[in-house]
């Protein structure tokens, strides 16, 4: 029988509370007059919607930020209306992914519940239209795999369905609101479509048509993030079709809305285009590139190609909002030692001796962290046995190696471990662990070919990358046998369980946060639209049932002998809670040490302060108890 060691001490719990309880701000939306900013912050312990004046002067100087969302609401995102009179925002009821759409005045009055109130419905954020008080969004009914596009009049509450034909996520509305551009398709095959909005609300809805049909008539037209030009004569987009890295492109539309040929406006052969904003009537653009995990902002003249970089340091930028004049923006920035926070940044070119400064916004919460405990990672490069280059981020604690080490696997799998703030990573480091976060094959950021290397029956080929990562750490002297643990969230939790069943001798402890233990039960219990989107990634639950069984960790739990901790938000319907419950039961029945932590009111992502602290303490405590510093193999 295995014996656990002592876990967290009061001092270590205090360190974790200061890290996991830190306050952040995100999802900025600037008012049309450029004077105020709406944003989401968890300073109250849960994400709330606040409004504050941007660079206040005169009578505005002493005005504090004000919470405008209702007291019990957990806010996801916000968008300011073009006339400045309304804020549209999404709410996660009790942590569920099934978001609701609400609207409220910027002073916190006249609240309206607009859509997504039925039990199984999910609203996906869209955008305001130029029609008075009309917001466009996507709505999944929860009974089918589809999502329709709807318009809602904020004043009357009337909802009109304006486009159908698959799982449609709206990304743009033409200036006259007669056309839409939306993303459609499952993972790996997402593409943009155009849809006409009939003038008669009772008329049949015409089927959407592919935006890039002229260039890719046979399909393969991967593209997303489409937006109309200010005069409606073209659509801007991020195009991945026919290339390794997404680029900025433009597709002209003729008078009846028929799309023409694609024209690439900005591309790099070493970086993905993460995001963009077209400014000055289409004359220039803000381009956000993913450069080896960091965000790089480029302001480019779209006619001449001339441009300049905006210095934001070695940070990651998950969100942003540009002021109406296009000369500055409010950027959501994070780095390994700082959580998401909002900064006011100049976007104009500066002389070399006067670079732009990222200025904190008055009134927003300032994160308080134990700086001496935090760690900036080293970027490591190594190779798989088949010669494929792999990359990862290594966080080292104080002291000398070998360290007890946690291999931390990201979710997705179409995602990338980037140098952003992680409460779990920094808490593990503060408690004496090294953390290695690899980007195994199937991750994004390294080109389309690399991302597709784990699709369907190729998934087996990605599993040994975890073993290769452990062997690399041991060879480099970072850790030693008997000192290695593994953890993952969502798909990373699935991959952690795969590693524990395929390579049990490598690990002394494991943990999974909302991981899929059985792909077959995942397809049964997840949201219908999530299941449909996942078929191209994992396989069809009907025609590929044998493949899914072979790829499921639970069928190999008879090989599991590593103490493993499971954690799940009780409101998770993305990866349903049964995935952790059945895994913990199977291990307990086999006599393997295990614990299950279920967090009420939390969904797929743990957002509440109390939940963040409890979950982080649970994971760190488990690895302290079961992973040895002295290297005695279990």
LINFENVEN-V158019 format. One record per residue. RES is the residue in one small letter. PHI is phi in whole degrees, 0 to 359 (* if undefined). NEAR is the number of other C-alpha atoms within 12 Angstrom. Layout:
BEGIN
{{RES & PHI & NEAR} {RES & PHI & NEAR}}
END
This chain:
BEGIN
{{x & * & 10} {x & 284 & 19} {x & 246 & 15} {x & 277 & 22} {x & 268 & 16} {x & 300 & 16} {x & 259 & 22} {x & 292 & 28} {x & 267 & 17} {x & 305 & 14} {x & 294 & 13} {x & 293 & 26} {x & 298 & 27} {x & 295 & 22} {x & 298 & 34} {x & 296 & 41} {x & 299 & 33} {x & 289 & 30} {x & 273 & 41} {x & 288 & 42} {x & 268 & 37} {x & 296 & 39} {x & 264 & 35} {x & 227 & 39} {x & 220 & 46} {x & 202 & 38} {x & 55 & 38} {x & 286 & 43} {x & 218 & 45} {x & 272 & 40} {x & 294 & 33} {x & 302 & 24} {x & 274 & 20} {x & 75 & 29} {x & 263 & 24} {x & 230 & 37} {x & 224 & 45} {x & 259 & 49} {x & 198 & 53} {x & 250 & 45} {x & 216 & 44} {x & 252 & 36} {x & 297 & 30} {x & 274 & 28} {x & 110 & 27} {x & 225 & 36} {x & 296 & 39} {x & 235 & 38} {x & 263 & 47} {x & 234 & 43} {x & 229 & 40} {x & 215 & 36} {x & 284 & 33} {x & 265 & 37} {x & 49 & 25} {x & 294 & 20} {x & 222 & 13} {x & 58 & 9} {x & 290 & 10} {x & 276 & 17} {x & 302 & 16} {x & 266 & 15} {x & 280 & 18} {x & 280 & 20} {x & 300 & 31} {x & 233 & 28} {x & 281 & 32} {x & 247 & 35} {x & 286 & 41} {x & 292 & 29} {x & 304 & 18} {x & 267 & 20} {x & 275 & 33} {x & 261 & 38} {x & 269 & 44} {x & 257 & 39} {x & 203 & 38} {x & 211 & 46} {x & 215 & 44} {x & 275 & 38} {x & 287 & 34} {x & 300 & 26} {x & 270 & 22} {x & 77 & 26} {x & 266 & 26} {x & 221 & 37} {x & 241 & 46} {x & 265 & 49} {x & 213 & 51} {x & 264 & 45} {x & 236 & 39} {x & 261 & 38} {x & 288 & 32} {x & 57 & 31} {x & 87 & 35} {x & 290 & 38} {x & 290 & 40} {x & 284 & 38} {x & 287 & 39} {x & 247 & 40} {x & 256 & 47} {x & 231 & 43} {x & 220 & 42} {x & 203 & 35} {x & 288 & 32} {x & 299 & 36} {x & 267 & 25} {x & 88 & 24} {x & 254 & 17} {x & 59 & 19} {x & 294 & 23} {x & 228 & 28} {x & 268 & 30} {x & 253 & 34} {x & 198 & 41} {x & 84 & 34} {x & 276 & 24} {x & 291 & 20} {x & 303 & 18} {x & 258 & 25} {x & 286 & 31} {x & 226 & 40} {x & 264 & 42} {x & 247 & 41} {x & 300 & 37} {x & 233 & 39} {x & 200 & 43} {x & 286 & 38} {x & 256 & 34} {x & 276 & 23} {x & 288 & 22} {x & 304 & 22} {x & 54 & 29} {x & 243 & 34} {x & 244 & 45} {x & 255 & 48} {x & 207 & 46} {x & 251 & 45} {x & 223 & 44} {x & 261 & 38} {x & 277 & 28} {x & 81 & 31} {x & 252 & 20} {x & 234 & 23} {x & 279 & 30} {x & 266 & 31} {x & 224 & 39} {x & 261 & 40} {x & 261 & 47} {x & 229 & 42} {x & 254 & 39} {x & 231 & 35} {x & 272 & 30} {x & 298 & 34} {x & 288 & 22} {x & 271 & 16} {x & 80 & 21} {x & 289 & 20} {x & 252 & 26} {x & 239 & 31} {x & 282 & 30} {x & 240 & 41} {x & 204 & 41} {x & 223 & 34} {x & 128 & 28} {x & 109 & 31} {x & 271 & 36} {x & 255 & 45} {x & 252 & 43} {x & 291 & 45} {x & 237 & 37} {x & 195 & 42} {x & 232 & 44} {x & 296 & 35} {x & 305 & 24} {x & 266 & 21} {x & 61 & 30} {x & 260 & 27} {x & 222 & 40} {x & 232 & 49} {x & 236 & 51} {x & 217 & 49} {x & 267 & 44} {x & 222 & 42} {x & 110 & 33} {x & 278 & 28} {x & 303 & 31} {x & 83 & 32} {x & 228 & 26} {x & 286 & 33} {x & 213 & 39} {x & 266 & 45} {x & 230 & 44} {x & 254 & 45} {x & 223 & 38} {x & 272 & 31} {x & 261 & 32} {x & 298 & 20} {x & 291 & 16} {x & 270 & 13} {x & 297 & 18} {x & 264 & 11} {x & 285 & 14} {x & 300 & 15} {x & 273 & 23} {x & 290 & 18} {x & 292 & 20} {x & 295 & 32} {x & 235 & 30} {x & 292 & 36} {x & 293 & 47} {x & 258 & 42} {x & 299 & 26} {x & 296 & 21} {x & 264 & 21} {x & 226 & 23} {x & 295 & 14} {x & 264 & 12} {x & 98 & 21} {x & 70 & 24} {x & 260 & 32} {x & 303 & 37} {x & 193 & 45} {x & 201 & 43} {x & 60 & 37} {x & 278 & 42} {x & 216 & 42} {x & 282 & 40} {x & 295 & 29} {x & 298 & 22} {x & 259 & 19} {x & 77 & 30} {x & 274 & 26} {x & 200 & 37} {x & 237 & 47} {x & 269 & 44} {x & 198 & 46} {x & 261 & 43} {x & 248 & 44} {x & 250 & 37} {x & 299 & 35} {x & 71 & 21} {x & 211 & 26} {x & 281 & 25} {x & 234 & 32} {x & 303 & 39} {x & 227 & 38} {x & 274 & 42} {x & 219 & 37} {x & 222 & 34} {x & 238 & 38} {x & 286 & 28} {x & 240 & 27} {x & 278 & 15} {x & 298 & 13} {x & 265 & 16} {x & 89 & 28} {x & 285 & 25} {x & 284 & 32} {x & 264 & 23} {x & 275 & 21} {x & 290 & 30} {x & 233 & 24} {x & 281 & 26} {x & 257 & 31} {x & 205 & 38} {x & 207 & 30} {x & 223 & 24} {x & 266 & 20} {x & 232 & 20} {x & 202 & 32} {x & 277 & 35} {x & 276 & 41} {x & 281 & 38} {x & 198 & 34} {x & 201 & 42} {x & 219 & 38} {x & 270 & 36} {x & 236 & 28} {x & 52 & 21} {x & 57 & 20} {x & 91 & 28} {x & 283 & 22} {x & 216 & 29} {x & 215 & 37} {x & 265 & 38} {x & 247 & 41} {x & 246 & 40} {x & 260 & 36} {x & 267 & 37} {x & 253 & 29} {x & 53 & 28} {x & 98 & 37} {x & 275 & 32} {x & 270 & 38} {x & 237 & 31} {x & 262 & 39} {x & 237 & 35} {x & 261 & 34} {x & 232 & 32} {x & 284 & 23} {x & 284 & 29} {x & 269 & 14} {x & 267 & 12} {x & 84 & 17} {x & 290 & 17} {x & 185 & 23} {x & 211 & 24} {x & 270 & 27} {x & 253 & 35} {x & 281 & 30} {x & 242 & 31} {x & 73 & 21} {x & 268 & 26} {x & 237 & 35} {x & 246 & 37} {x & 244 & 41} {x & 285 & 34} {x & 209 & 31} {x & 192 & 39} {x & 210 & 42} {x & 265 & 34} {x & 296 & 29} {x & 305 & 23} {x & 279 & 19} {x & 73 & 27} {x & 268 & 25} {x & 207 & 29} {x & 209 & 41} {x & 259 & 43} {x & 249 & 42} {x & 269 & 38} {x & 238 & 41} {x & 215 & 33} {x & 211 & 30} {x & 306 & 36} {x & 253 & 34} {x & 211 & 34} {x & 286 & 36} {x & 302 & 38} {x & 217 & 44} {x & 256 & 43} {x & 227 & 39} {x & 266 & 34} {x & 232 & 34} {x & 289 & 29} {x & 254 & 36} {x & 283 & 29} {x & 288 & 24} {x & 238 & 19} {x & 302 & 12} {x & 302 & 11} {x & 271 & 8} {x & 220 & 12} {x & 293 & 19} {x & 296 & 25} {x & 247 & 23} {x & 277 & 25} {x & 259 & 22} {x & 295 & 24} {x & 266 & 31} {x & 303 & 26} {x & 95 & 30} {x & 283 & 35} {x & 297 & 28} {x & 259 & 22} {x & 300 & 27} {x & 246 & 22} {x & 229 & 29} {x & 282 & 22} {x & 307 & 17} {x & 291 & 16} {x & 265 & 29} {x & 270 & 35} {x & 223 & 35} {x & 263 & 30} {x & 282 & 31} {x & 261 & 21} {x & 274 & 23} {x & 246 & 23} {x & 238 & 24} {x & 204 & 26} {x & 232 & 24} {x & 285 & 26} {x & 304 & 18} {x & 276 & 14} {x & 92 & 10} {x & 292 & 23} {x & 292 & 21} {x & 236 & 32} {x & 224 & 34} {x & 199 & 38} {x & 250 & 37} {x & 251 & 39} {x & 255 & 41} {x & 248 & 37} {x & 278 & 33} {x & 292 & 21} {x & 105 & 15} {x & 249 & 15} {x & 287 & 23} {x & 283 & 28} {x & 255 & 38} {x & 298 & 47} {x & 228 & 49} {x & 252 & 55} {x & 275 & 56} {x & 252 & 47} {x & 253 & 48} {x & 284 & 40} {x & 277 & 35} {x & 130 & 32} {x & 284 & 37} {x & 281 & 30} {x & 205 & 30} {x & 218 & 37} {x & 284 & 41} {x & 244 & 39} {x & 283 & 40} {x & 248 & 33} {x & 289 & 35} {x & 226 & 36} {x & 294 & 41} {x & 290 & 45} {x & 301 & 46} {x & 293 & 46} {x & 290 & 48} {x & 299 & 45} {x & 297 & 38} {x & 297 & 37} {x & 262 & 42} {x & 100 & 37} {x & 269 & 42} {x & 278 & 46} {x & 231 & 45} {x & 241 & 48} {x & 247 & 45} {x & 275 & 49} {x & 253 & 47} {x & 287 & 49} {x & 302 & 44} {x & 106 & 42} {x & 286 & 37} {x & 271 & 38} {x & 96 & 37} {x & 237 & 34} {x & 104 & 32} {x & 296 & 31} {x & 297 & 22} {x & 298 & 29} {x & 296 & 29} {x & 275 & 31} {x & 288 & 28} {x & 242 & 32} {x & 284 & 30} {x & 54 & 28} {x & 286 & 25} {x & 275 & 22} {x & 299 & 31} {x & 306 & 27} {x & 291 & 25} {x & 274 & 35} {x & 299 & 33} {x & 297 & 31} {x & 298 & 41} {x & 292 & 47} {x & 299 & 34} {x & 301 & 34} {x & 296 & 44} {x & 295 & 40} {x & 298 & 28} {x & 296 & 30} {x & 297 & 38} {x & 292 & 26} {x & 297 & 15} {x & 277 & 18} {x & 79 & 20} {x & 292 & 33} {x & 217 & 38} {x & 217 & 32} {x & 304 & 31} {x & 89 & 31} {x & 247 & 41} {x & 248 & 51} {x & 241 & 56} {x & 224 & 54} {x & 217 & 50} {x & 202 & 44} {x & 243 & 41} {x & 59 & 42} {x & 301 & 40} {x & 297 & 41} {x & 294 & 42} {x & 302 & 43} {x & 293 & 51} {x & 297 & 49} {x & 294 & 53} {x & 302 & 44} {x & 297 & 50} {x & 290 & 43} {x & 271 & 35} {x & 276 & 31} {x & 229 & 33} {x & 297 & 32} {x & 287 & 25} {x & 279 & 39} {x & 237 & 45} {x & 260 & 45} {x & 201 & 49} {x & 215 & 53} {x & 207 & 54} {x & 223 & 53} {x & 252 & 54} {x & 56 & 51} {x & 271 & 48} {x & 276 & 49} {x & 273 & 48} {x & 217 & 42} {x & 297 & 40} {x & 292 & 34} {x & 287 & 29} {x & 302 & 40} {x & 295 & 36} {x & 289 & 25} {x & 256 & 24} {x & 288 & 34} {x & 300 & 32} {x & 303 & 29} {x & 290 & 38} {x & 291 & 34} {x & 299 & 35} {x & 297 & 30} {x & 289 & 30} {x & 266 & 35} {x & 298 & 32} {x & 288 & 25} {x & 272 & 34} {x & 252 & 43} {x & 135 & 33} {x & 276 & 25} {x & 296 & 27} {x & 264 & 17} {x & 279 & 13} {x & 243 & 21} {x & 301 & 23} {x & 293 & 19} {x & 298 & 25} {x & 297 & 32} {x & 298 & 26} {x & 294 & 24} {x & 269 & 38} {x & 267 & 37} {x & 301 & 40} {x & 301 & 38} {x & 289 & 26} {x & 247 & 26} {x & 294 & 33} {x & 292 & 21} {x & 267 & 23} {x & 282 & 37} {x & 226 & 33} {x & 265 & 44} {x & 304 & 42} {x & 225 & 49} {x & 253 & 48} {x & 241 & 47} {x & 220 & 50} {x & 205 & 48} {x & 284 & 42} {x & 295 & 32} {x & 265 & 28} {x & 285 & 38} {x & 246 & 37} {x & 283 & 39} {x & 255 & 46} {x & 299 & 38} {x & 298 & 39} {x & 302 & 35} {x & 296 & 44} {x & 278 & 42} {x & 298 & 33} {x & 291 & 30} {x & 292 & 42} {x & 296 & 37} {x & 297 & 24} {x & 295 & 31} {x & 292 & 34} {x & 299 & 24} {x & 295 & 16} {x & 274 & 19} {x & 81 & 21} {x & 270 & 26} {x & 304 & 30} {x & 205 & 37} {x & 219 & 32} {x & 234 & 34} {x & 248 & 30} {x & 250 & 31} {x & 252 & 33} {x & 293 & 25} {x & 76 & 29} {x & 244 & 36} {x & 252 & 35} {x & 293 & 38} {x & 249 & 33} {x & 273 & 42} {x & 245 & 40} {x & 286 & 36} {x & 302 & 31} {x & 297 & 25} {x & 293 & 31} {x & 298 & 38} {x & 294 & 31} {x & 297 & 31} {x & 293 & 41} {x & 295 & 44} {x & 299 & 39} {x & 298 & 37} {x & 293 & 47} {x & 296 & 46} {x & 302 & 36} {x & 299 & 40} {x & 287 & 47} {x & 297 & 37} {x & 285 & 31} {x & 244 & 41} {x & 252 & 45} {x & 269 & 34} {x & 275 & 31} {x & 276 & 19} {x & 84 & 24} {x & 281 & 17} {x & 293 & 22} {x & 260 & 25}}
END
